[in-house]
Amino acid sequence: MIYTDTRDSSVKVDFKTAVLNGMNSKTGGLYIPVEFPRLDESILKSNSEPSFRSVALEMAKPYCKGEIPDDDLDAIIQDAYPFISKLNQIDPITYILELFHGPTCAFKDFGARFMARVMSYFNRENSDNLHILVATSGDTGSAVGSAFHNVPGIDVTILYPEGKISPLQEKQLSTFTGNVRALKVKGTFDDCQKLVKTAFVDEDLRSKFRLSSANSINISRLLPQGFYYMYASLLAKAKSYISNKLEDPAIIVTVPSGNFGNLTSGLIAQKMGAPITGFVAATNSNRTIPDWIATGKYEARPSVETYANAMDVGAPSNYERIAAMYSLEEVRKLFASYWLDNDGIIESIKDCHTKTGYIIDPHGAVAWKAWDDIRSGCLEKLMGGLKGDYTKPGLTANVPDWAKEVVNKNAVGIILETADPAKFGATVKQAIGKDPIIPDRLQKVMQLPDKAIPMENNYETFKQWLMENL
Ligand SMILES: *Cc1c(COP(=O)(O)O)cnc(C)c1O
């Protein structure tokens, strides 16, 4: 596969270059495949239940062709995914796609684990290690640390702001051993980011070590997230056929979004033939994308803190990819967009629990409310000419192409549940009055000894540490 760049379509690189570079430092653009080949019709048209790992392998093949032989790719997928996503039906037309069954209990495990193994594969002929530096404000660091743990040829240094992340998140970052270690920096997330960025352009370090990043713009994190969209939409189609005799339901996927990596992966799966009719882009009060869809103007802004804090992003990095793939008019036909404030998040967790018995986390809650509003008549009102007010929580006023399917009761919804509710126990308890069950693997992490290394917020000190310890 050839990969080009969102800012310069004359750029042509292979998968290895796109993965190891992360982004194109010459243009500042993001890598994107030149095509999204459709899966074989025998897979897309089947009415039987798909296998997650076979779907994953078929989807990954074209992007790795000529660079990773099929047998090696299969081994990467088997090793990356000892767990899979689970599709849970919570009412006759609503499914929850649970993406939190990986080691760190959030959906980022799907992308990070594939990326780690692909990087290790491309590094296998080098005798010296590849050093990953990553600054994190929480979830990304634990997914990346866990994904690279014990992966040969690579070591990882995670920087996080001491005292500024939740105790559970801190435990998840600071208890790694072996090839992954964490530095607790006396500063903010931005300070951590700055230390890492300065290191990447430091010639002394670059001449001595092979440094790389592992952030969410890497194409090898986006592609594997497409696997579960394909798997879940084929499964929902098969289930609807078996249980409701709904031959060809319109499948609407609602995605809790921050950097819009997850949603971009959904768009890729749809281009590859996933039977998805439309998307709902759901955000918290960081409503940069809903505002863009409503007004046509894209305005990045500082982020604000919310209960769904993994989505606290004011300048979503994958906007650039979405805008490269579609015009604004196409986006308005493809997506509904929706946003919810903190009060709405609490209400939604409660409402989902009351109506269905399902305990949802604050991120999934944004998506649940969006879907529940949509199927209970919100879109119908918009089609009837009601003007939405985009500055208030709720649906943006564009009417997507698929709205009529919902009105005609031919649609089923898939809500992406991106984290285990136990990771956000306090917020869930505030909403429903009880604590979610803590999974064993989170409980275990809480018992492990803290191994984080204290670090001053000072570049020279950080550099000296790298020189002595990498
Ligand atoms: C990262 C994250 C999101 C946002 O995903 P994007 O790909 O950045 O849009 C949503 N929920 C949880 C729990 C996350 O960790």
PDBQT file of the ligand as one rigid body, heavy atoms in Angstrom, charges set to zero:
ROOT
HETATM    1  C1  LIG A 501      -9.210   8.319  24.016  1.00  0.00    +0.000 C 
HETATM    2  C2  LIG A 501     -10.592   8.048  24.476  1.00  0.00    +0.000 A 
HETATM    3  C3  LIG A 501     -11.724   8.552  23.794  1.00  0.00    +0.000 A 
HETATM    4  C4  LIG A 501     -11.613   9.445  22.586  1.00  0.00    +0.000 C 
HETATM    5  O1  LIG A 501     -11.167   8.757  21.456  1.00  0.00    +0.000 OA
HETATM    6  P1  LIG A 501     -10.638   9.572  20.172  1.00  0.00    +0.000 P 
HETATM    7  O2  LIG A 501     -10.120   8.555  19.236  1.00  0.00    +0.000 OA
HETATM    8  O3  LIG A 501      -9.568  10.492  20.687  1.00  0.00    +0.000 OA
HETATM    9  O4  LIG A 501     -11.790  10.340  19.618  1.00  0.00    +0.000 OA
HETATM   10  C5  LIG A 501     -12.984   8.198  24.259  1.00  0.00    +0.000 A 
HETATM   11  N1  LIG A 501     -13.141   7.445  25.357  1.00  0.00    +0.000 NA
HETATM   12  C6  LIG A 501     -12.085   6.963  26.060  1.00  0.00    +0.000 A 
HETATM   13  C7  LIG A 501     -12.333   6.168  27.278  1.00  0.00    +0.000 C 
HETATM   14  C8  LIG A 501     -10.781   7.222  25.634  1.00  0.00    +0.000 A 
HETATM   15  O5  LIG A 501      -9.739   6.741  26.337  1.00  0.00    +0.000 OA
ENDROOT
TORSDOF 0
